[in-house]
Amino acid sequence: MHYIEAPHVYDGNEASLFLAGGITACPDWQQEMVAKLQDLPLVIFNPRRSHFPQHKDAAREQIEWEYSYLRKATAISFWFPEETLCPIALYELGMWSMTNKKMFLGVHPHYQRIQDIKIQTALARPDVTLVHTLEELHRNIRAWNGAALYWPYDGY
């Protein structure tokens, strides 16, 4: 595994996974997922920074990094925790649901908008399986990884 945390730059083109989902006011689920995937030949893009800078351009830099690496990633994994609504992740899920990019979707059973995600995803991307634990999400990613190096992504 090769780990890239915002705002670091990655110029390669290996199979990669973007960890989309809650960052603010929720547990650091990204580090848990990274630990579970560390033995896979994937590049992991993590938007959650160990230290977020406090300068006027920090938000713009973060948004631009996420925008770029969501596009660069071979696949996107979404996790919606129970602690927060995750409005940006909802926006990103909606945007990427309208493409053919490989997606993994996990929603905590007590997430406040779970029904909306279930219905919208079933309509837009019936090929995406919705799971309710990080362990299930991890298993789905691990099962896909065998095809990760060969998965033909031809645009968004």
C-alpha positions as CSV (number, residue, x, y, z in Angstrom):
1,M,0.0,0.0,0.0
2,H,1.1,3.5,-0.8
3,Y,-0.5,6.2,1.5
4,I,-1.2,9.7,0.3
5,E,-2.7,12.2,2.8
6,A,-4.0,15.6,1.8
7,P,-2.3,17.9,0.7
8,H,0.5,15.7,-0.6
9,V,0.9,15.1,-4.3
10,Y,0.9,11.8,-6.1
11,D,1.8,11.5,-9.8
12,G,1.6,7.8,-10.4
13,N,-1.2,5.8,-12.0
14,E,-1.5,2.6,-9.9
15,A,-4.8,1.3,-8.8
16,S,-6.1,3.7,-6.1
17,L,-8.9,4.3,-3.6
18,F,-10.2,7.6,-2.3
19,L,-11.6,7.5,1.3
20,A,-14.6,9.8,1.1
21,G,-16.9,10.4,4.0
22,G,-17.0,12.0,7.4
23,I,-14.0,14.0,8.6
24,T,-15.4,16.6,11.1
25,A,-17.1,15.6,14.3
26,C,-16.7,11.9,13.9
27,P,-14.1,9.2,14.7
28,D,-11.1,8.8,12.5
29,W,-12.5,5.9,10.5
30,Q,-10.0,6.5,7.7
31,Q,-7.0,5.3,9.8
32,E,-9.0,2.2,10.7
33,M,-9.6,1.5,7.1
34,V,-6.0,2.3,6.1
35,A,-4.8,-0.2,8.7
36,K,-7.1,-2.9,7.3
37,L,-5.9,-2.3,3.7
38,Q,-2.2,-1.9,4.4
39,D,-1.2,-5.2,2.8
40,L,-3.0,-4.5,-0.5
41,P,-1.2,-3.1,-3.6
42,L,-3.3,0.0,-3.7
43,V,-2.6,3.7,-3.4
44,I,-4.9,5.2,-0.7
45,F,-5.9,8.8,-1.0
46,N,-7.0,10.2,2.4
47,P,-8.5,13.7,2.6
48,R,-8.4,13.7,6.4
49,R,-5.2,15.6,7.4
50,S,-3.4,14.9,10.6
51,H,-3.1,18.7,11.0
52,F,-5.4,21.1,9.2
53,P,-3.7,24.5,8.7
54,Q,-5.4,27.7,9.9
55,H,-4.8,30.1,7.1
56,K,-7.2,31.8,4.7
57,D,-6.6,29.6,1.7
58,A,-6.7,26.3,3.6
59,A,-10.3,25.4,2.7
60,R,-9.8,26.2,-1.0
61,E,-6.6,24.0,-1.0
62,Q,-8.4,21.1,0.6
63,I,-11.4,21.3,-1.7
64,E,-9.1,21.5,-4.8
65,W,-7.1,18.5,-3.5
66,E,-10.2,16.4,-3.0
67,Y,-11.6,17.4,-6.4
68,S,-8.4,16.4,-8.1
69,Y,-7.9,13.1,-6.2
70,L,-11.5,12.0,-6.5
71,R,-11.0,12.1,-10.3
72,K,-7.5,10.5,-10.1
73,A,-8.7,7.5,-8.0
74,T,-9.6,4.2,-9.6
75,A,-12.3,3.8,-7.0
76,I,-14.1,5.7,-4.2
77,S,-15.1,4.3,-0.9
78,F,-17.8,6.3,1.0
79,W,-18.4,6.0,4.7
80,F,-21.3,7.9,6.4
81,P,-20.9,7.6,10.2
82,E,-23.7,8.2,12.6
83,E,-22.2,11.2,14.3
84,T,-22.5,13.8,11.5
85,L,-24.5,14.5,8.3
86,C,-21.4,14.8,6.1
87,P,-22.8,17.3,3.6
88,I,-19.8,17.4,1.4
89,A,-19.6,13.6,1.2
90,L,-23.3,13.6,0.3
91,Y,-22.6,16.0,-2.5
92,E,-19.7,13.9,-3.7
93,L,-21.8,10.7,-3.5
94,G,-24.4,12.4,-5.7
95,M,-21.8,13.6,-8.2
96,W,-20.0,10.2,-8.5
97,S,-23.3,8.3,-8.6
98,M,-23.9,9.8,-12.0
99,T,-20.7,8.2,-13.4
100,N,-19.5,4.6,-13.9
101,K,-16.6,5.0,-11.5
102,K,-16.1,2.0,-9.1
103,M,-17.7,2.9,-5.8
104,F,-18.0,1.2,-2.4
105,L,-20.7,2.5,0.0
106,G,-21.0,2.1,3.7
107,V,-23.7,3.8,5.9
108,H,-23.9,3.4,9.6
109,P,-27.4,2.0,10.5
110,H,-28.1,5.1,12.7
111,Y,-27.0,7.7,10.0
112,Q,-29.7,10.3,9.9
113,R,-30.2,10.2,6.1
114,I,-29.8,6.5,5.5
115,Q,-33.1,6.1,3.7
116,D,-32.2,8.8,1.2
117,I,-28.9,7.2,0.4
118,K,-30.5,3.8,0.0
119,I,-33.2,5.0,-2.3
120,Q,-31.1,7.4,-4.4
121,T,-28.3,4.8,-4.8
122,A,-30.7,2.1,-5.8
123,L,-32.1,4.4,-8.5
124,A,-28.8,5.9,-9.8
125,R,-26.3,3.0,-9.2
126,P,-28.0,-0.3,-8.6
127,D,-24.6,-2.0,-9.1
128,V,-23.4,-0.4,-5.8
129,T,-23.8,-2.6,-2.7
130,L,-24.7,-0.6,0.5
131,V,-23.2,-2.0,3.7
132,H,-23.6,-0.9,7.3
133,T,-20.2,-1.5,9.0
134,L,-16.6,-0.6,8.3
135,E,-15.8,-4.3,8.4
136,E,-18.3,-5.0,5.6
137,L,-16.9,-2.0,3.6
138,H,-13.4,-3.3,4.1
139,R,-14.4,-6.8,2.9
140,N,-15.9,-5.4,-0.3
141,I,-12.8,-3.3,-1.1
142,R,-10.6,-6.3,-0.4
143,A,-12.7,-8.5,-2.7
144,W,-12.4,-6.0,-5.5
145,N,-8.6,-5.5,-5.1
146,G,-7.9,-8.6,-7.1
147,A,-9.3,-6.8,-10.2
148,A,-8.0,-3.4,-9.2
149,L,-4.9,-3.5,-11.4
150,Y,-6.9,-4.5,-14.4
151,W,-10.2,-2.6,-13.9
152,P,-10.7,-0.5,-17.0
153,Y,-11.8,3.0,-16.0
154,D,-12.5,5.0,-19.1
155,G,-13.6,8.3,-17.6
156,Y,-16.3,9.9,-15.5
